[in-house]
Amino acid sequence: MTIFGLKIKASMKTIAIAAGGDSSEFEISVKSAQEVGKILSSGYIVYIIVIRGTSWYWEDKKGRYHNIDKNDFSLLCDGQRIKFDGVFIAIHGTPGENGLLQGYFDMMGIPYSSCGSFCSALTFNKQACKLFLKEYGILMAKGIQVRNEETFDQAYIIDQIGLPCFVKPNDSGSSFGVAKVKTIEELVPAIENAFKESNTILVESFMNGREIACGVLKTKDKMIVLPLIEIISKNEFFDYEAKYTPGKSEEIAPADISPSITTEIQRISKFVYELLGCKGIVRVDFIIVGDKPFFIEINTVPGMTKESLVPKEAAAAGISLEELYSMAVENMFG
């Protein structure tokens, strides 16, 4: 069988990689999708579908845009209609990480790689997720939620949270809008900047410790908890520049921490995964203070670029990117 000049095995599945989205993470998402697409193309028929607002399209090698038919998420190209066996969601932020796209695919009956709509919505809302997990005794930083256009008392926030503290959007990633606040004078500008990313922000207490991430994925027959990775930022914290600029951070996998703390973080990560009903590949972030791990957040659509943490964790476990992404795809059909 030949599709657009390519010889394809009849047994190969056709996979859409959803990329882009409506957040500041658009470019990062596209880069993740391109990395995944290169790897998966050896075993699957792959189309990178860019989603931005109501514009959903695939760009062919000639630079032509072909729109997605949203009635059934199919692609019409030169009179040929392409239907997808499944979707690898690589959109960080809305609508791919907050449950909106998942709900659409549920209605279309199309399997996808990430967590379901409810789990995605819950985990994308940092405050809601923290409140949910707090009931199960998971340690985390103290925080106060502030909504846009509501009045807030600077002195009260500082009294409750202390200095330094972190201000972050409640529902965004890649450290967009995140600031470390050292004085009360820096609080309002940091909050105003965070509101550019979200209508709700969090002010959280600063925890002086080691930043650790743990990737988890579930296949048809087993759960895989990846080796831990430690992030050492050369900036004030692990901000956008440190995450995506070579030389601005050091990632060590496996992390050089004690076996007991390693086991505890992996246990909590697995527990959180199962408790929330996660699916596919997720990353759980922690800060180790003393000998206790504190939960920061969970990412249900973690970055998949070469600079991203989960691919580095997988490498430390001896899992190739082809194996990692293929497991995520095949798990859709389990």
C-alpha positions as CSV (number, residue, x, y, z in Angstrom):
1,M,0.0,0.0,0.0
2,T,1.3,3.5,-0.9
3,I,0.2,6.7,0.9
4,F,1.6,10.0,-0.4
5,G,4.5,8.2,-2.1
6,L,5.4,6.2,1.0
7,K,5.3,2.4,1.0
8,I,3.3,1.3,4.0
9,K,2.8,-2.1,5.5
10,A,-0.9,-2.9,5.7
11,S,-0.6,-3.9,9.4
12,M,0.9,-0.5,10.5
13,K,-1.4,1.6,12.7
14,T,-2.1,5.2,11.8
15,I,-1.3,7.5,14.7
16,A,-2.0,11.2,15.0
17,I,0.4,13.2,17.3
18,A,-1.6,16.1,18.7
19,A,0.7,19.2,19.0
20,G,0.6,22.9,19.7
21,G,-2.3,24.0,21.9
22,D,-3.4,27.4,23.2
23,S,-0.9,28.1,25.9
24,S,2.6,29.6,26.0
25,E,4.0,26.1,25.7
26,F,3.0,25.9,22.0
27,E,6.5,25.8,20.6
28,I,7.7,23.3,23.2
29,S,4.7,21.1,22.4
30,V,5.5,21.1,18.6
31,K,9.1,20.3,19.4
32,S,8.0,17.3,21.6
33,A,5.7,16.1,18.8
34,Q,8.4,16.3,16.2
35,E,10.8,14.3,18.4
36,V,8.1,11.6,19.1
37,G,7.1,11.6,15.4
38,K,10.7,10.9,14.2
39,I,10.9,7.9,16.6
40,L,7.5,6.4,15.9
41,S,7.6,6.8,12.1
42,S,9.7,3.6,11.9
43,G,6.8,1.5,13.2
44,Y,3.7,3.6,12.6
45,I,2.1,5.8,10.0
46,V,2.5,9.2,11.8
47,Y,0.8,12.6,11.2
48,I,1.6,15.6,13.4
49,I,-1.7,17.4,13.8
50,V,-1.3,21.0,15.0
51,I,-4.2,22.3,17.2
52,R,-4.5,26.0,17.9
53,G,-7.9,27.4,18.7
54,T,-10.3,26.2,16.0
55,S,-7.5,25.6,13.5
56,W,-6.7,21.9,13.4
57,Y,-4.5,20.8,10.5
58,W,-1.7,18.6,9.1
59,E,1.1,20.2,7.1
60,D,2.4,18.0,4.3
61,K,6.0,18.0,2.9
62,K,5.0,20.5,0.2
63,G,3.9,23.0,2.9
64,R,0.2,22.6,2.2
65,Y,-2.2,22.6,5.1
66,H,-4.9,20.0,5.3
67,N,-7.7,20.6,7.8
68,I,-9.0,18.0,10.2
69,D,-12.7,17.2,10.0
70,K,-13.8,17.7,13.6
71,N,-16.9,15.7,13.1
72,D,-14.8,12.5,13.3
73,F,-11.2,13.7,13.6
74,S,-10.3,12.5,10.1
75,L,-8.0,14.1,7.5
76,L,-9.0,14.7,3.9
77,C,-5.9,14.9,1.6
78,D,-6.1,14.9,-2.2
79,G,-9.4,13.1,-2.1
80,Q,-8.2,10.5,0.3
81,R,-9.7,10.3,3.8
82,I,-7.3,9.3,6.6
83,K,-8.7,7.9,9.9
84,F,-6.6,7.4,12.9
85,D,-6.3,4.3,15.0
86,G,-5.2,6.4,18.0
87,V,-3.8,9.8,19.1
88,F,-0.5,10.5,20.9
89,I,-1.2,13.7,22.9
90,A,1.9,15.9,23.0
91,I,0.1,19.2,23.9
92,H,1.3,20.8,27.1
93,G,-1.3,23.0,28.6
94,T,-4.8,23.6,27.2
95,P,-6.5,21.7,25.5
96,G,-4.3,18.7,25.7
97,E,-3.4,18.5,29.3
98,N,-6.5,19.8,31.0
99,G,-9.0,17.2,29.8
100,L,-10.7,19.1,27.0
101,L,-9.2,17.2,24.2
102,Q,-9.5,13.9,26.1
103,G,-13.3,14.5,26.4
104,Y,-13.5,15.1,22.6
105,F,-11.7,11.9,21.8
106,D,-13.9,10.0,24.3
107,M,-16.9,11.2,22.4
108,M,-15.3,10.3,19.1
109,G,-14.4,6.8,20.4
110,I,-10.7,7.4,19.5
111,P,-8.1,6.0,21.9
112,Y,-5.3,8.3,23.1
113,S,-2.1,8.1,25.0
114,S,-2.6,10.2,28.1
115,C,-4.7,10.3,31.2
116,G,-8.5,10.5,30.9
117,S,-10.5,13.7,30.9
118,F,-11.3,13.8,34.7
119,C,-7.8,12.9,35.8
120,S,-6.3,15.4,33.3
121,A,-8.6,18.2,34.5
122,L,-7.8,17.4,38.2
123,T,-4.1,17.2,37.8
124,F,-3.8,20.3,35.6
125,N,-5.4,22.3,38.4
126,K,-2.5,22.4,40.8
127,Q,-4.5,23.5,43.8
128,A,-7.3,21.0,43.3
129,C,-4.8,18.2,42.9
130,K,-2.9,19.2,46.0
131,L,-6.1,19.3,48.1
132,F,-7.1,15.8,46.8
133,L,-3.7,14.3,47.5
134,K,-3.4,16.0,50.9
135,E,-6.2,13.8,52.2
136,Y,-3.9,10.8,51.7
137,G,-1.1,12.2,53.9
138,I,1.2,13.3,51.1
139,L,3.6,16.0,52.2
140,M,3.6,19.3,50.2
141,A,4.4,23.0,50.5
142,K,1.9,25.3,52.2
143,G,0.1,27.5,49.7
144,I,-2.5,30.2,49.2
145,Q,-4.7,30.5,46.1
146,V,-5.5,33.9,44.7
147,R,-8.0,34.5,41.9
148,N,-7.7,37.3,39.4
149,E,-9.7,40.5,40.2
150,E,-10.2,39.5,43.8
151,T,-8.6,41.6,46.6
152,F,-5.8,40.0,48.5
153,D,-3.8,41.1,51.6
154,Q,0.0,41.1,50.9
155,A,0.9,41.2,54.6
156,Y,-1.4,38.2,55.3
157,I,0.0,36.1,52.5
158,I,3.6,36.8,53.6
159,D,2.6,36.1,57.2
160,Q,1.1,32.7,56.3
161,I,3.6,31.6,53.6
162,G,6.8,33.4,54.6
163,L,9.7,34.6,52.5
164,P,11.1,33.7,50.1
165,C,8.1,32.1,48.4
166,F,7.1,31.1,44.9
167,V,4.3,32.6,42.9
168,K,3.0,30.4,40.1
169,P,0.0,30.1,37.7
170,N,-2.4,27.4,38.9
171,D,-2.7,25.7,35.5
172,S,0.4,26.1,33.3
173,G,3.7,24.5,32.8
174,S,7.4,25.0,31.7
175,S,7.7,27.6,34.5
176,F,5.9,30.3,32.5
177,G,4.8,33.0,34.9
178,V,6.7,31.5,37.9
179,A,8.7,33.8,40.1
180,K,10.7,33.4,43.3
181,V,9.7,36.3,45.6
182,K,12.3,37.4,48.2
183,T,10.7,40.7,49.5
184,I,7.1,41.9,50.0
185,E,7.7,44.5,47.3
186,E,8.2,41.8,44.7
187,L,4.9,40.0,45.5
188,V,2.4,42.1,43.6
189,P,4.5,42.3,40.4
190,A,5.0,38.5,40.5
191,I,1.3,37.9,41.0
192,E,0.4,40.3,38.1
193,N,2.9,38.4,35.9
194,A,1.5,35.0,36.8
195,F,-2.0,36.3,36.0
196,K,-0.9,36.6,32.4
197,E,-0.8,32.8,32.3
198,S,-3.8,32.0,34.4
199,N,-6.8,33.5,36.2
200,T,-5.8,31.7,39.3
201,I,-2.4,31.6,40.9
202,L,-0.7,30.0,43.9
203,V,1.7,31.5,46.4
204,E,3.6,28.6,48.0
205,S,6.2,28.5,50.7
206,F,9.8,28.1,49.6
207,M,11.4,24.7,50.4
208,N,15.2,24.6,50.4
209,G,16.0,21.1,49.1
210,R,16.9,18.9,46.2
211,E,14.6,18.8,43.2
212,I,13.7,15.3,42.0
213,A,11.4,13.9,39.3
214,C,10.1,10.4,38.8
215,G,8.5,9.1,35.6
216,V,5.8,6.5,35.7
217,L,4.1,4.6,32.9
218,K,1.7,1.7,32.8
219,T,1.6,-0.8,30.0
220,K,-0.9,-3.6,29.3
221,D,0.6,-5.9,31.9
222,K,2.9,-3.9,34.2
223,M,3.7,-0.6,35.8
224,I,7.1,0.9,35.2
225,V,8.6,3.4,37.7
226,L,11.6,5.0,36.1
227,P,14.9,5.9,37.9
228,L,14.8,9.2,39.7
229,I,16.4,12.3,38.1
230,E,17.8,15.2,40.0
231,I,17.6,18.7,38.6
232,I,20.4,21.1,39.5
233,S,19.6,24.6,38.1
234,K,22.3,27.2,37.5
235,N,19.6,29.9,37.8
236,E,17.7,31.0,40.9
237,F,15.4,28.0,40.3
238,F,14.5,25.6,37.5
239,D,12.9,28.2,35.3
240,Y,12.1,28.2,31.6
241,E,15.7,29.2,30.6
242,A,17.2,26.5,32.8
243,K,14.8,23.9,31.4
244,Y,15.4,24.6,27.7
245,T,18.9,26.2,27.4
246,P,21.8,23.9,27.2
247,G,24.3,24.4,30.1
248,K,21.8,26.2,32.3
249,S,21.0,23.1,34.4
250,E,22.4,19.7,35.1
251,E,20.1,16.6,35.2
252,I,21.5,13.5,36.9
253,A,19.9,10.2,36.3
254,P,19.8,8.1,38.3
255,A,19.8,10.6,41.1
256,D,22.6,10.2,43.7
257,I,20.4,9.9,46.7
258,S,20.0,7.2,49.3
259,P,18.2,3.9,48.5
260,S,15.6,4.6,51.2
261,I,14.6,8.0,49.9
262,T,14.7,6.6,46.3
263,T,12.3,3.8,47.3
264,E,10.0,6.2,49.1
265,I,9.8,8.7,46.2
266,Q,9.1,5.8,43.7
267,R,6.5,4.4,46.1
268,I,4.7,7.8,46.4
269,S,4.9,8.3,42.6
270,K,3.3,4.9,42.0
271,F,0.7,5.5,44.7
272,V,-0.2,8.9,43.2
273,Y,-0.4,7.4,39.7
274,E,-2.8,4.7,40.8
275,L,-4.8,7.0,43.2
276,L,-5.5,9.5,40.4
277,G,-6.2,6.8,37.9
278,C,-3.5,8.0,35.5
279,K,-2.7,6.5,32.1
280,G,0.3,6.6,29.8
281,I,3.5,8.4,30.8
282,V,3.5,10.9,33.6
283,R,6.1,12.7,35.7
284,V,5.8,13.4,39.4
285,D,8.0,16.2,40.8
286,F,9.3,16.5,44.4
287,I,11.6,18.5,46.6
288,I,13.6,16.6,49.2
289,V,14.0,18.6,52.4
290,G,16.2,16.9,54.9
291,D,15.2,13.2,54.3
292,K,11.6,13.9,53.5
293,P,10.2,14.2,49.9
294,F,7.5,16.9,49.4
295,F,5.2,16.6,46.4
296,I,5.3,19.6,44.0
297,E,3.1,18.6,41.1
298,I,2.3,15.9,38.5
299,N,2.6,16.4,34.8
300,T,0.3,14.1,32.7
301,V,1.8,15.3,29.4
302,P,5.5,15.6,30.2
303,G,8.0,17.1,27.8
304,M,9.4,14.6,25.2
305,T,12.2,16.7,23.7
306,K,15.9,15.6,24.0
307,E,16.2,18.1,26.8
308,S,13.2,16.7,28.7
309,L,13.4,14.7,31.9
310,V,11.5,11.6,31.2
311,P,13.5,10.6,28.1
312,K,16.7,11.0,30.3
313,E,15.1,8.8,33.0
314,A,14.2,6.2,30.5
315,A,17.8,6.1,29.1
316,A,19.0,5.5,32.7
317,A,16.7,2.5,32.9
318,G,18.0,1.2,29.6
319,I,14.7,1.9,27.8
320,S,15.2,3.4,24.3
321,L,12.9,6.2,23.1
322,E,11.5,3.9,20.5
323,E,10.5,1.4,23.3
324,L,9.2,4.3,25.5
325,Y,6.9,5.9,22.9
326,S,5.8,2.5,21.4
327,M,4.7,1.4,24.9
328,A,2.7,4.6,25.2
329,V,1.1,4.0,21.8
330,E,0.3,0.3,22.3
331,N,-1.1,0.9,25.7
332,M,-3.9,2.8,24.0
333,F,-5.2,-0.4,22.6
334,G,-5.0,-2.5,25.8
